[in-house]
Amino acid sequence: MQLTDRLLGIVSSVSILIGIGLGMGGLVRGGSIFIAVGTVGVALKARNSRKFEFYLPLVIAIALFALAVALPRGR
């Protein structure tokens, strides 16, 4: 089953909003993972566009995911 661009956009936006909410709530690691997943969705939505609009969000998502994994536990 292939996702349509509209469904992918909705899921990406919801994921980013959940990530922002988690980050504001103090769960920065979980929030950045949700934002990274949403950003990958935005990049996949723009895969038929120019290369810059596809690769820049993809690189940002990979960097956010790496940052989320590298964050120390703040307990």
LINSUL-V555630 format. One record per residue. N is the residue number from 0. RES is the residue in one small letter. BURIAL is 1 if it has 9 or more other C-alpha atoms within 8 Angstrom, else 0. Layout:
# LINSUL-V555630
n	res	burial
N	RES	BURIAL
N	RES	BURIAL
This chain:
# LINSUL-V555630
n	res	burial
0	m	0
1	q	0
2	l	0
3	t	0
4	d	0
5	r	0
6	l	0
7	l	1
8	g	1
9	i	0
10	v	1
11	s	1
12	s	1
13	v	1
14	s	1
15	i	1
16	l	1
17	i	1
18	g	1
19	i	1
20	g	1
21	l	1
22	g	1
23	m	0
24	g	0
25	g	0
26	l	1
27	v	1
28	r	1
29	g	1
30	g	1
31	s	1
32	i	1
33	f	1
34	i	1
35	a	1
36	v	1
37	g	1
38	t	1
39	v	1
40	g	1
41	v	1
42	a	1
43	l	0
44	k	1
45	a	1
46	r	1
47	n	0
48	s	0
49	r	0
50	k	0
51	f	0
52	e	1
53	f	1
54	y	1
55	l	1
56	p	1
57	l	1
58	v	0
59	i	1
60	a	1
61	i	1
62	a	0
63	l	1
64	f	1
65	a	0
66	l	1
67	a	1
68	v	0
69	a	0
70	l	0
71	p	0
72	r	0
73	g	0
74	r	0
